[in-house]
Amino acid sequence: MIPEKRDQAANRKKKGSRGGRPVTHDSELYKERNTVERLINKLKAWRGIATRYDKKPESYLAGLHLRASMIWIDDLLKTSR
């Protein structure tokens, strides 16, 4: 038998900082987090960034900038259609 939602919320409140998911859901925070996670996934879709072949930090950062600009240009092209 599944407990009532009210009981689940009360149990999560009792746990406090010891764990469990939060009782409330902040939809604006979720939207922002989702946007960031999607961008990171788009960046990692490029093999050089996902595997970190570049040994020097400058080269890796240049790859990040290149990939980000490619994503930005692609997005601009999609919105202009």
DSSP file (Angstrom, degrees, kcal/mol; ACC not computed):
  #  RESIDUE AA STRUCTURE BP1 BP2  ACC     N-H-->O    O-->H-N    N-H-->O    O-->H-N    TCO  KAPPA ALPHA  PHI   PSI    X-CA   Y-CA   Z-CA
    1    1 A M              0   0    0      0, 0.0     0, 0.0     0, 0.0     0, 0.0   0.000 360.0 360.0 360.0 133.5    0.0    0.0    0.0
    2    2 A I        -     0   0    0      1,-0.1     3,-0.1     0, 0.0     0, 0.0  -0.734 360.0-122.4 -88.2 128.5    1.3    3.4   -0.9
    3    3 A P        -     0   0    0      0, 0.0    -1,-0.1     0, 0.0     5,-0.0  -0.247  36.2 -89.2 -66.9 158.8    1.2    6.0    1.8
    4    4 A E     >  -     0   0    0      1,-0.1     4,-1.8     4,-0.0     3,-0.4  -0.272  34.2-115.1 -63.4 153.4   -0.7    9.2    1.3
    5    5 A K  H  > S+     0   0    0      1,-0.2     4,-2.5     2,-0.2     5,-0.2   0.865 116.4  58.6 -59.1 -36.9    1.2   12.2   -0.2
    6    6 A R  H  > S+     0   0    0      1,-0.2     4,-1.9     2,-0.2    -1,-0.2   0.887 105.8  48.8 -61.8 -39.3    0.8   14.1    3.0
    7    7 A D  H  > S+     0   0    0     -3,-0.4     4,-2.3     2,-0.2    -1,-0.2   0.882 109.6  52.3 -67.9 -38.3    2.5   11.3    5.0
    8    8 A Q  H  X S+     0   0    0     -4,-1.8     4,-2.2     2,-0.2    -2,-0.2   0.926 109.9  48.2 -63.7 -44.2    5.4   11.3    2.4
    9    9 A A  H  X S+     0   0    0     -4,-2.5     4,-2.1     1,-0.2    -1,-0.2   0.894 111.0  51.2 -63.2 -39.8    5.9   15.0    2.8
   10   10 A A  H  X S+     0   0    0     -4,-1.9     4,-2.0    -5,-0.2    -1,-0.2   0.903 109.4  50.3 -65.0 -40.9    5.9   14.7    6.6
   11   11 A N  H  X S+     0   0    0     -4,-2.3     4,-1.7     1,-0.2    -2,-0.2   0.900 110.1  49.7 -64.8 -40.0    8.5   12.0    6.5
   12   12 A R  H  X S+     0   0    0     -4,-2.2     4,-1.4     1,-0.2    -1,-0.2   0.881 109.6  52.0 -66.4 -36.8   10.7   14.1    4.2
   13   13 A K  H  < S+     0   0    0     -4,-2.1    -1,-0.2     1,-0.2    -2,-0.2   0.891 107.0  53.4 -65.1 -38.0   10.4   17.0    6.6
   14   14 A K  H  < S+     0   0    0     -4,-2.0    -1,-0.2     1,-0.2    -2,-0.2   0.870 104.4  55.5 -64.5 -36.2   11.4   14.8    9.5
   15   15 A K  H >< S+     0   0    0     -4,-1.7     3,-1.8     1,-0.2    -1,-0.2   0.870  82.8 169.8 -65.2 -36.1   14.6   13.7    7.7
   16   16 A G  G ><  -     0   0    0     -4,-1.4     3,-0.9     1,-0.3    -1,-0.2  -0.380  66.9  -9.6  63.1-131.3   15.6   17.3    7.3
   17   17 A S  G 3  S+     0   0    0      1,-0.2    -1,-0.3    -2,-0.1     3,-0.1   0.465 117.0  87.3 -81.4  -0.7   19.2   17.7    6.0
   18   18 A R  G <  S-     0   0    0     -3,-1.8     2,-0.3     1,-0.2    -1,-0.2   0.580 104.8 -78.3 -76.2  -8.1   19.9   14.0    6.4
   19   19 A G  S <  S+     0   0    0     -3,-0.9    -1,-0.2    -7,-0.1    -4,-0.0  -0.884  75.9 111.2 142.1-173.0   18.6   13.2    3.0
   20   20 A G  S    S-     0   0    0     -2,-0.3    -1,-0.1    -3,-0.1     3,-0.1   0.079  72.5 -68.1  85.2 156.6   15.6   12.7    1.0
   21   21 A R        -     0   0    0      1,-0.1    -2,-0.0     2,-0.1     0, 0.0  -0.439  62.7 -89.0 -79.1 157.3   14.3   15.0   -1.8
   22   22 A P        -     0   0    0      0, 0.0    -1,-0.1     0, 0.0    -9,-0.1  -0.253  26.2-129.1 -65.6 153.0   13.0   18.4   -0.9
   23   23 A V  S    S+     0   0    0    -11,-0.1     2,-0.2    -3,-0.1    -2,-0.1   0.870  90.7  50.8 -70.0 -37.5    9.3   18.8    0.0
   24   24 A T  S    S-     0   0    0    -15,-0.0     2,-0.5     2,-0.0     0, 0.0  -0.605  74.8-138.3-102.3 163.4    8.9   21.7   -2.5
   25   25 A H        -     0   0    0     -2,-0.2     2,-1.0     4,-0.0    -2,-0.0  -0.978   5.5-154.1-124.2 119.2    9.8   22.0   -6.1
   26   26 A D     >  -     0   0    0     -2,-0.5     4,-2.0     1,-0.2     5,-0.1  -0.801   9.5-171.9 -93.7 101.7   11.3   25.2   -7.5
   27   27 A S  H  > S+     0   0    0     -2,-1.0     4,-2.1     1,-0.2    -1,-0.2   0.842  82.1  53.3 -67.4 -34.1   10.3   25.2  -11.1
   28   28 A E  H  > S+     0   0    0      2,-0.2     4,-2.1     1,-0.2    -1,-0.2   0.922 110.2  47.5 -66.7 -42.7   12.4   28.2  -12.1
   29   29 A L  H  > S+     0   0    0      1,-0.2     4,-2.4     2,-0.2    -2,-0.2   0.893 111.2  52.0 -63.5 -39.4   15.5   26.6  -10.5
   30   30 A Y  H  X S+     0   0    0     -4,-2.0     4,-2.6     2,-0.2    -2,-0.2   0.899 107.7  51.8 -63.4 -41.4   14.8   23.4  -12.4
   31   31 A K  H  X S+     0   0    0     -4,-2.1     4,-2.1     2,-0.2    -2,-0.2   0.920 111.9  46.3 -61.8 -44.4   14.5   25.2  -15.7
   32   32 A E  H  X S+     0   0    0     -4,-2.1     4,-2.1     2,-0.2    -2,-0.2   0.916 113.7  47.9 -64.8 -43.2   17.8   26.9  -15.2
   33   33 A R  H  X S+     0   0    0     -4,-2.4     4,-2.6     1,-0.2    -2,-0.2   0.901 110.7  51.7 -64.6 -40.7   19.5   23.6  -14.2
   34   34 A N  H  X S+     0   0    0     -4,-2.6     4,-2.3     2,-0.2    -1,-0.2   0.895 108.4  51.7 -63.2 -40.9   18.0   21.8  -17.1
   35   35 A T  H  X S+     0   0    0     -4,-2.1     4,-2.0     2,-0.2    -1,-0.2   0.922 111.6  46.5 -61.5 -45.3   19.3   24.5  -19.5
   36   36 A V  H  X S+     0   0    0     -4,-2.1     4,-2.4     1,-0.2    -2,-0.2   0.919 111.9  50.5 -64.9 -44.0   22.8   24.2  -18.1
   37   37 A E  H  X S+     0   0    0     -4,-2.6     4,-2.1     1,-0.2    -1,-0.2   0.878 109.3  51.4 -63.5 -38.2   22.8   20.3  -18.2
   38   38 A R  H  X S+     0   0    0     -4,-2.3     4,-2.0     2,-0.2    -1,-0.2   0.903 110.2  49.3 -65.5 -40.3   21.6   20.3  -21.8
   39   39 A L  H  X S+     0   0    0     -4,-2.0     4,-2.4     2,-0.2    -2,-0.2   0.922 109.9  50.7 -64.6 -43.4   24.4   22.7  -22.8
   40   40 A I  H  X S+     0   0    0     -4,-2.4     4,-2.5     1,-0.2    -1,-0.2   0.899 109.8  50.8 -61.2 -40.1   27.0   20.5  -21.0
   41   41 A N  H  X S+     0   0    0     -4,-2.1     4,-0.9     2,-0.2    -1,-0.2   0.878 109.3  50.7 -65.0 -37.2   25.6   17.5  -22.9
   42   42 A K  H  < S+     0   0    0     -4,-2.0     4,-0.3     2,-0.2     3,-0.3   0.895 111.5  48.3 -66.3 -39.1   25.9   19.3  -26.2
   43   43 A L  H >< S+     0   0    0     -4,-2.4     3,-1.4     1,-0.2     6,-0.3   0.922 110.8  50.3 -65.2 -43.3   29.5   20.2  -25.4
   44   44 A K  H 3< S+     0   0    0     -4,-2.5     6,-0.3     1,-0.3    -1,-0.2   0.647  91.6  77.2 -71.8 -14.2   30.4   16.7  -24.4
   45   45 A A  T 3< S+     0   0    0     -4,-0.9     2,-0.6    -3,-0.3    -1,-0.3   0.725  78.4  85.2 -67.4 -18.4   28.9   15.4  -27.6
   46   46 A W  S X> S-     0   0    0     -3,-1.4     4,-2.2    -4,-0.3     3,-1.0  -0.761  82.0-140.9 -84.8 123.2   32.1   16.6  -29.2
   47   47 A R  H 3> S+     0   0    0     -2,-0.6     4,-2.4     1,-0.3     5,-0.3   0.831  95.3  58.2 -57.5 -40.1   34.7   13.8  -28.8
   48   48 A G  H 3>>S+     0   0    0      1,-0.2     5,-1.0     2,-0.2     4,-0.6   0.830 112.8  40.1 -62.5 -31.7   37.6   16.1  -28.1
   49   49 A I  H <45S+     0   0    0     -3,-1.0    -1,-0.2    -6,-0.3    -2,-0.2   0.879 113.8  52.3 -83.1 -40.4   35.9   17.6  -25.1
   50   50 A A  H  <5S+     0   0    0     -4,-2.2    -2,-0.2    -6,-0.3    -3,-0.2   0.879 120.7  32.8 -64.8 -37.2   34.3   14.4  -23.8
   51   51 A T  H  <5S-     0   0    0     -4,-2.4    -1,-0.2    -5,-0.2    -2,-0.2   0.588  98.4-136.1 -96.9 -11.5   37.6   12.5  -23.8
   52   52 A R  T  <5 +     0   0    0     -4,-0.6    -3,-0.2    -5,-0.3    -4,-0.1   0.950  37.6 166.3  55.0  56.3   39.9   15.4  -22.9
   53   53 A Y      < +     0   0    0     -5,-1.0     2,-0.2    -6,-0.2    -4,-0.1   0.838  48.3  92.4 -67.1 -33.9   42.6   14.6  -25.5
   54   54 A D        -     0   0    0     -6,-0.5     6,-0.0     1,-0.2     0, 0.0  -0.443  58.6-165.7 -67.8 129.1   44.2   18.0  -25.1
   55   55 A K        +     0   0    0     -2,-0.2    -1,-0.2     4,-0.0    -2,-0.0   0.805  67.8  69.9 -86.3 -30.8   46.9   18.0  -22.5
   56   56 A K  S  > S-     0   0    0      1,-0.1     4,-2.0     4,-0.0     3,-0.3  -0.700  78.2-135.2 -91.5 139.8   47.3   21.7  -22.1
   57   57 A P  H  > S+     0   0    0      0, 0.0     4,-2.6     0, 0.0     5,-0.2   0.846 105.5  57.7 -59.2 -33.7   44.5   23.7  -20.4
   58   58 A E  H  > S+     0   0    0      1,-0.2     4,-2.1     2,-0.2     5,-0.1   0.906 107.1  47.1 -64.7 -40.7   44.8   26.4  -23.1
   59   59 A S  H  > S+     0   0    0     -3,-0.3     4,-2.1     2,-0.2    -1,-0.2   0.899 112.5  49.4 -67.3 -40.5   44.1   23.9  -25.8
   60   60 A Y  H  X S+     0   0    0     -4,-2.0     4,-2.2     2,-0.2    -2,-0.2   0.918 111.4  48.9 -64.5 -43.6   41.1   22.4  -23.9
   61   61 A L  H  X S+     0   0    0     -4,-2.6     4,-2.4     1,-0.2    -1,-0.2   0.884 109.0  53.1 -63.8 -38.8   39.7   25.9  -23.3
   62   62 A A  H  X S+     0   0    0     -4,-2.1     4,-2.5     1,-0.2    -1,-0.2   0.900 108.4  50.7 -62.8 -39.8   40.1   26.7  -27.0
   63   63 A G  H  X S+     0   0    0     -4,-2.1     4,-2.7     2,-0.2    -2,-0.2   0.893 109.1  51.0 -63.6 -40.0   38.2   23.5  -27.9
   64   64 A L  H  X S+     0   0    0     -4,-2.2     4,-2.6     2,-0.2    -2,-0.2   0.917 111.4  47.7 -62.4 -43.1   35.4   24.5  -25.5
   65   65 A H  H  X S+     0   0    0     -4,-2.4     4,-2.3     2,-0.2    -2,-0.2   0.909 112.6  49.2 -64.5 -41.7   35.2   28.0  -27.1
   66   66 A L  H  X S+     0   0    0     -4,-2.5     4,-2.0     2,-0.2    -2,-0.2   0.940 113.6  45.0 -63.0 -47.7   35.2   26.4  -30.6
   67   67 A R  H  X S+     0   0    0     -4,-2.7     4,-2.3     1,-0.2    -2,-0.2   0.903 112.3  51.8 -64.8 -40.8   32.4   24.0  -29.7
   68   68 A A  H  X S+     0   0    0     -4,-2.6     4,-2.4     1,-0.2    -1,-0.2   0.900 109.9  49.3 -62.8 -39.9   30.4   26.6  -27.9
   69   69 A S  H  X S+     0   0    0     -4,-2.3     4,-2.6     2,-0.2    -1,-0.2   0.874 109.3  52.5 -68.0 -34.7   30.6   28.9  -31.0
   70   70 A M  H  X S+     0   0    0     -4,-2.0     4,-2.3     2,-0.2    -2,-0.2   0.913 111.1  46.7 -64.2 -42.3   29.5   26.0  -33.2
   71   71 A I  H  X S+     0   0    0     -4,-2.3     4,-2.2     2,-0.2    -2,-0.2   0.909 112.9  50.2 -64.7 -42.2   26.5   25.4  -31.0
   72   72 A W  H  X S+     0   0    0     -4,-2.4     4,-2.3     2,-0.2    -2,-0.2   0.922 111.7  46.7 -63.5 -45.8   25.7   29.1  -31.0
   73   73 A I  H  X S+     0   0    0     -4,-2.6     4,-2.4     2,-0.2    -1,-0.2   0.911 111.8  51.3 -63.7 -42.4   25.9   29.4  -34.8
   74   74 A D  H  X S+     0   0    0     -4,-2.3     4,-2.0     1,-0.2    -1,-0.2   0.903 110.2  49.6 -60.8 -40.9   23.8   26.3  -35.2
   75   75 A D  H  X S+     0   0    0     -4,-2.2     4,-2.0     2,-0.2    -1,-0.2   0.895 109.6  51.3 -65.2 -40.5   21.2   27.8  -32.9
   76   76 A L  H  X S+     0   0    0     -4,-2.3     4,-1.4     1,-0.2    -2,-0.2   0.900 109.7  49.9 -62.6 -40.9   21.2   31.1  -34.8
   77   77 A L  H  X S+     0   0    0     -4,-2.4     4,-0.6     1,-0.2    -1,-0.2   0.874 109.6  51.4 -66.4 -37.0   20.6   29.3  -38.1
   78   78 A K  H >< S+     0   0    0     -4,-2.0     3,-0.6     1,-0.2    -1,-0.2   0.885 110.8  47.6 -67.7 -38.1   17.7   27.3  -36.6
   79   79 A T  H 3< S+     0   0    0     -4,-2.0    -1,-0.2     1,-0.2    -2,-0.2   0.749 106.3  57.9 -77.3 -21.7   16.0   30.4  -35.3
   80   80 A S  H 3<        0   0    0     -4,-1.4    -1,-0.2     1,-0.2    -2,-0.2   0.606 360.0 360.0 -83.8  -9.4   16.4   32.3  -38.6
   81   81 A R    <<        0   0    0     -3,-0.6    -1,-0.2    -4,-0.6    -2,-0.1   0.459 360.0 360.0 -76.8 360.0   14.5   29.7  -40.6
